[in-house]
Amino acid sequence: MIYDNHGRPITYLRLAVTDRCNLRCFYCMPEAGVKYLHKSKLMTYEEMLRTVSVLSELGISKVRITGGEPFVRHNMIDFMYQLSEIEGITELNITTNGILTGQYIRQMKEMGVRSVNLSLDTLDKKRFFEIARRDEFDKVYQTLFQLLDAGFEVKVNAVVMDGQNTQDIIPLTELTKDNKVSIRFIEEMPFNGEGSHYPKLNWNAPRILAEIRSKYPDLQKLVDAPNSTSYNYQIPNYQGNIGVIAAFSRTFCGTCNRIRLTATGDLKTCLYDDGVLNIRDLLRNGISDEELKNTFINVFKQRPKDGFEAERNRKSIITESMTTIGG
């Protein structure tokens, strides 16, 4: 296991496999979308597999596939099988919007995927269309219950947006009554291709939690898992649980064990940095596995203390879209 310069173990890779998505969510990209990159600019599956193999030797044991939407990339399920077979990778999970996911549930179960994060910001079909700019609510909602029926650990990711879906906090929370699901409310971040939508964040983690407590005053705090990004709660006698993620407030950085690799190969040791080096270019320039391993070690020893330091160190202000950097 390798530790960064702040004594935090690095064990978790969030691997973006594409910058493409079949939704146009308000908080993730402009309405017109983003200019997608040519295939040659993306890491190949072979390059990703080699990178993950090297990282596994340094102690990375958990990989979460992200995008864009992972399943819009051709042959994704075959790539996932290959990832699951890398020695040292003991946990393989995925974040998806659910539109194309249902057809792959059996294969994901076979390869040992345990956890699926499903993006779903509202239970109202009209608001879904207004947020995602696509009429796909029925398919996503169906996928949610297919995943639950198949026995996956399902976390529903709901980004809380002022004037968009705050009225959905309670209905989403109520899903935990009869379903063994984790509903995770996430502070909105400025990664939408346009910068921050608001002069200040009105719906931060404390306000989200206060909204839930107004309906459920007996809400109980759970013990958070090590390195958890969410503060977790449960309503007595409800099957599921609720998590609140302070993604903009960045109050969980002290235990962060994750790094990110974008679809173009940019290594991000913090969500808020602008990429510390490009792995794709190193691989295409002939770097050896041992040299790559040493490069990772050196970079991890220069990791920012938190997201605020990473943002201060950026060469430019945040203008990128979440779909280009991975969820």
Protein Blocks (a to p, Z undefined) as FASTA:
>chain_A
ZZdfkopacfbdcddfbfbdfbdcfklocfkopadddfklpccfklmmmmmmmmmmnopa
bdcddedjfklpghklmmmmmmmmpghiabdcdddehlmmmmmmmmmmmnopabdcdddf
bfbfklmmmmnopafklmmmmmmmmmmmnopacdddddddehklmmmmmmmmmmmmmpcc
ddddddddfbeonopfbfbdfbgfklmmmmmmmmmmmbccddddehiabdcdddehiabd
cddddfknopmlmmccbdcddfkopacfbfkbgbjbdfklmmmnopafklmmmmmmmmmm
mccfblmlmmmmpmbdcfbdfklnoZZ
